[in-house]
């Protein structure tokens, strides 16, 4: 087995807040970051933070009429500070952080809470026009062009079927101006993959437990790997390079966590390294190792991916409460922010991540 010098996870700074933390994001091309959530009076919060005099300082506070559940910059142009947020009442908004978080786009996207959001085409990541995807308590998944008021595509529960909460969405396969994939994960363990070019369901599976988080290792390349984390302590690494016509994608399953796995985040500087965060306040860092032969031929003659192996390279408890979100800094290796149920924002430094 390859011997690696173990990374160390250091809590550089932490800051308690007076609201429920739901999501966090780095503001592109800066050392600042935002956190969103809701106050006890159910008002929404968008706060901007930075490091000043070696402490986390609140730079700006914005209040919104409704508590916010999720946020992304991924559909923002790189020279703008346009944050897309989903709230408890089903509203999708894009706010301009350069102009007092004024809403420049607002639509009633879902009937009830928007659990999750992702974007592509902004920040110079992914080909084609900027788009957003939202998933909600109403069981629907909708893809939005920020220039339009109606969704450009959607997946909805069939008439008469039970509506399942959509807890996770992710864009991928955006390697040219035509191709684009959306994956959605649901509270019953369903995972569905929608091909936006063909406007058709490409693949689906069920992982038995509610899907908390989904992420491709990169949005802007041909599909390579997709990771799904679940409420019952398992996560799955699907190798999406080759799709078998009946068996789908090869995968490996890991259950080393003993708690809900809230998030998965790939290291921007190395797609084979990723973190998972646990319901016990833990952060795990993993390295994916490809097999010598990535594909194998099944008895029917069709190819299927041959799953690789996972190496745990570090794990650490940093909180007494679940780590519900985690974001690597895209411009500085090893720098990260995370939020937790103990109402603390933590700035983390992870050493020795230049693993090959």
C-alpha positions in Angstrom: 0.0 0.0 0.0 1.2 3.5 -0.8 2.5 5.3 2.2 1.3 8.9 2.5 2.3 11.7 4.9 -0.9 12.3 6.7 -2.6 15.7 6.3 -3.5 17.6 9.5 -6.7 19.5 9.9 -6.3 22.6 11.9 -9.0 24.9 13.2 -7.5 28.2 12.3 -10.3 30.4 13.6 -13.9 30.0 14.6 -16.8 32.4 15.1 -20.1 31.8 16.9 -23.2 33.3 15.3 -26.8 34.1 16.4 -28.6 32.3 13.6 -29.0 28.8 12.2 -26.3 28.1 9.7 -27.4 26.4 6.5 -24.8 26.9 3.8 -21.5 28.7 3.1 -19.6 29.7 0.0 -16.3 31.4 -0.9 -16.7 34.6 -2.8 -14.7 34.1 -6.0 -11.5 36.0 -6.5 -11.4 37.2 -2.9 -10.5 35.9 0.6 -14.0 36.5 1.8 -16.9 34.1 2.2 -20.6 34.1 2.9 -22.9 32.1 5.2 -26.7 31.9 4.9 -29.4 30.7 7.2 -32.3 31.8 9.3 -32.9 33.6 12.6 -35.4 32.4 15.3 -38.0 34.8 13.9 -37.6 32.9 10.5 -36.0 35.9 8.8 -33.3 35.1 6.3 -29.6 35.8 6.8 -26.8 36.5 4.2 -23.6 37.5 6.0 -20.2 38.3 4.5 -17.1 37.4 6.5 -13.3 38.0 6.2 -10.2 37.5 8.2 -9.1 40.8 9.8 -6.4 41.2 12.6 -6.3 37.4 12.5 -9.9 37.0 13.5 -13.1 36.2 11.6 -14.8 39.6 11.1 -18.4 40.2 9.9 -18.0 42.6 6.9 -21.6 42.9 6.0 -25.0 41.6 7.2 -28.1 41.3 5.1 -31.6 40.3 6.3 -34.1 38.7 4.0 -37.9 38.2 4.6 -37.6 34.4 4.6 -35.0 32.0 6.1 -32.5 30.7 3.5 -31.7 27.0 3.1 -29.1 26.8 0.3 -26.9 29.1 -1.9 -24.4 29.0 -4.8 -22.3 31.3 -6.9 -21.8 28.7 -9.6 -24.1 30.4 -12.2 -22.6 33.9 -11.5 -20.3 35.5 -14.1 -16.8 35.8 -12.8 -16.8 39.6 -12.6 -20.1 39.7 -10.6 -21.1 38.7 -7.1 -24.4 37.2 -7.9 -25.5 34.7 -5.3 -28.4 32.4 -6.0 -30.4 31.3 -2.9 -33.3 29.0 -2.2 -35.6 29.7 0.8 -38.1 28.0 3.1 -41.1 29.2 1.0 -39.9 27.9 -2.3 -38.5 31.2 -3.7 -35.4 31.2 -5.9 -33.6 34.5 -5.9 -30.4 35.8 -7.3 -29.0 38.7 -5.2 -26.3 41.1 -6.0 -23.8 41.3 -3.1 -22.3 44.5 -4.6 -25.7 46.3 -4.2 -26.9 45.4 -0.7 -28.0 41.9 -1.7 -30.7 43.4 -3.9 -32.7 40.7 -5.7 -32.1 40.9 -9.4 -34.0 37.7 -10.1 -36.9 36.2 -8.1 -39.3 33.4 -8.9 -41.6 31.1 -7.1 -39.7 27.9 -7.9 -41.2 25.2 -5.6 -44.2 24.6 -3.4 -42.5 24.7 -0.1 -38.9 24.5 1.0 -36.0 24.5 -1.5 -33.6 21.9 0.0 -30.8 22.2 -2.5 -29.3 24.2 -5.3 -26.3 24.0 -7.8 -25.1 26.0 -10.7 -22.9 25.7 -13.8 -21.7 27.8 -16.6 -20.7 30.7 -14.3 -17.3 31.6 -12.9 -15.8 30.2 -16.1 -16.6 26.6 -15.0 -18.3 24.5 -17.5 -19.3 25.2 -21.1 -22.6 26.7 -22.3 -24.9 29.3 -20.7 -25.2 29.7 -16.9 -27.9 27.5 -15.4 -29.2 26.7 -11.9 -30.9 23.5 -10.6 -33.1 23.4 -7.6 -34.7 20.5 -5.7 -37.6 20.9 -3.3 -39.9 19.4 -0.7 -42.5 19.2 -3.4 -40.5 16.4 -5.0 -39.6 18.3 -8.2 -36.2 19.1 -9.7 -36.1 22.2 -11.9 -33.4 23.7 -14.2 -33.4 27.4 -14.6 -31.9 29.9 -17.1 -31.5 33.1 -15.0 -32.7 35.1 -18.0 -36.0 33.3 -18.1 -38.9 33.0 -15.6 -40.0 29.5 -16.5 -37.8 26.4 -15.9 -36.1 25.1 -19.0 -36.4 21.5 -17.8 -37.9 19.6 -14.8 -38.4 16.2 -13.2 -41.6 15.8 -11.3 -43.3 13.0 -9.5 -45.7 11.0 -11.6 -49.4 11.6 -11.1 -50.6 9.4 -8.2 -47.2 8.5 -7.0 -45.9 9.6 -3.5 -43.8 12.8 -3.6 -40.3 12.3 -2.3 -38.3 15.2 -0.9 -35.3 16.1 -3.1 -32.4 16.6 -0.8 -29.5 16.9 -3.2 -28.7 18.1 -6.8 -25.5 18.4 -8.8 -24.4 19.4 -12.3 -21.8 17.5 -14.3 -20.6 16.6 -17.8 -20.5 20.2 -18.9 -17.4 19.8 -21.1 -18.9 21.4 -24.2 -21.7 23.7 -25.1 -24.2 20.9 -25.8 -23.6 18.3 -23.0 -24.9 18.8 -19.5 -26.1 16.4 -16.8 -28.1 16.9 -13.6 -28.2 14.3 -10.8 -30.8 14.4 -8.0 -31.0 12.5 -4.7 -34.1 11.9 -2.7 -35.2 11.1 0.8 -36.0 7.4 0.0 -32.5 6.8 -1.5 -33.4 7.3 -5.2 -30.8 8.8 -7.4 -31.8 10.0 -10.9 -29.6 11.3 -13.7 -31.2 13.6 -16.2 -29.4 14.2 -19.6 -30.2 17.8 -20.5 -29.1 17.4 -24.1 -31.4 14.5 -24.7 -34.0 15.7 -22.2 -34.3 12.2 -20.9 -33.7 10.2 -17.8 -30.3 8.5 -18.4 -29.9 6.4 -15.3 -31.5 5.8 -11.9 -30.7 3.6 -8.9 -31.6 3.4 -5.2 -29.1 3.4 -2.3 -31.7 2.4 0.4 -31.3 5.5 2.5 -31.9 9.2 2.1 -29.3 11.0 -0.1 -27.9 13.9 1.7 -25.3 15.1 -0.8 -24.2 14.5 -4.4 -21.2 15.8 -6.2 -19.3 15.0 -9.4 -15.5 15.2 -9.0 -15.6 18.0 -11.6 -18.5 19.8 -13.3 -16.6 20.8 -16.5 -15.2 17.4 -17.7 -16.7 14.3 -19.2 -18.4 12.4 -16.3 -15.7 10.6 -14.3 -16.9 10.0 -10.7 -20.1 10.8 -8.8 -20.3 10.5 -5.0 -23.5 10.1 -3.0 -23.7 10.3 0.8 -26.6 9.1 2.9 -28.4 9.6 6.1 -27.5 6.1 7.4 -23.7 6.5 7.4 -22.9 5.1 3.9 -21.5 6.8 0.9 -21.1 5.5 -2.7 -18.5 6.3 -5.3 -19.9 5.7 -8.8 -17.4 5.4 -11.6 -19.4 7.1 -14.4 -16.8 6.7 -17.2 -18.7 3.8 -18.7 -22.4 3.0 -18.3 -23.5 -0.6 -18.6 -26.9 -0.8 -20.4 -28.6 -2.7 -17.6 -26.4 -2.5 -14.5 -25.5 1.2 -14.8 -22.3 2.3 -13.2 -19.8 0.3 -11.2 -19.4 1.6 -7.6 -17.8 1.1 -4.2 -19.6 1.5 -0.9 -18.1 2.7 2.3 -19.6 2.7 5.8 -16.7 3.8 8.0 -18.8 6.8 9.2 -21.2 5.8 11.9 -23.4 8.8 11.5 -25.3 10.8 8.9 -22.9 12.0 6.1 -24.0 15.5 5.5 -21.7 16.5 2.6 -19.1 15.4 0.1 -16.7 18.0 -1.4 -13.9 17.3 -3.8 -10.6 19.2 -3.5 -10.5 21.7 -6.4 -6.8 21.2 -6.9 -7.0 17.3 -7.0 -10.2 15.6 -7.9 -9.1 12.2 -6.4 -9.1 13.8 -2.9 -12.4 14.5 -1.2 -13.9 15.2 2.2 -17.1 13.8 3.9 -18.5 15.4 7.0 -20.4 13.5 9.7 -23.2 13.9 12.1 -20.9 13.5 15.0 -18.9 16.7 14.0 -16.2 14.8 12.1 -14.4 15.5 8.9 -12.9 12.6 6.9 -10.4 13.1 4.0 -10.2 10.3 1.4 -8.1 9.5 -1.6 -9.6 7.5 -4.5 -7.2 5.1 -6.2 -8.1 3.8 -9.7 -7.7 0.0 -10.4 -5.0 -1.2 -12.8 -7.8 -2.0 -15.3 -10.6 0.5 -15.1 -13.2 -1.5 -17.1 -14.2 -5.1 -17.1 -16.3 -7.1 -19.6 -19.5 -8.7 -18.2 -20.8 -12.1 -19.3 -23.1 -10.3 -21.8 -20.1 -8.7 -23.5 -20.8 -5.2 -22.3 -18.3 -3.0 -20.5 -18.8 -1.9 -16.9 -16.4 0.2 -14.8 -14.2 -1.7 -12.4 -14.4 0.2 -9.1 -11.2 1.4 -7.5 -10.3 1.7 -3.8 -10.5 4.3 -1.1 -7.8 5.3 1.3 -8.7 7.2 4.4 -5.9 9.7 4.9 -7.3 11.7 7.8 -10.3 12.1 10.1 -10.9 14.4 12.9 -13.6 15.6 15.3 -13.9 19.4 15.1 -17.3 19.9 16.6 -19.8 18.3 19.0 -22.6 18.8 16.5 -23.1 17.8 12.8 -20.9 19.5 10.2 -23.7 20.4 7.8 -21.6 22.2 5.1 -18.0 22.3 4.0 -16.3 24.3 1.2 -12.7 24.0 0.0 -11.2 27.3 -1.1 -10.8 27.1 -4.9 -7.7 29.4 -5.0 -5.7 28.3 -1.9 -4.8 24.7 -1.4 -5.9 23.3 2.0 -8.0 26.3 3.1 -11.7 25.6 3.9 -14.7 26.8 5.7 -17.4 24.8 7.4 -20.7 25.4 9.3 -22.2 23.2 12.0 -25.3 22.9 14.1 -23.5 24.4 17.1 -23.8 27.8 15.3 -20.1 28.2 14.6 -18.3 29.0 11.4 -14.9 27.5 11.3 -11.9 28.5 9.1 -9.8 25.4 8.6 -6.3 24.8 7.3 -5.4 21.3 6.1 -1.7 20.6 5.6 0.1 18.2 3.3 -2.6 17.9 0.6 -0.1 17.9 -2.3 -0.6 14.1 -2.6 0.1 12.4 -5.9 
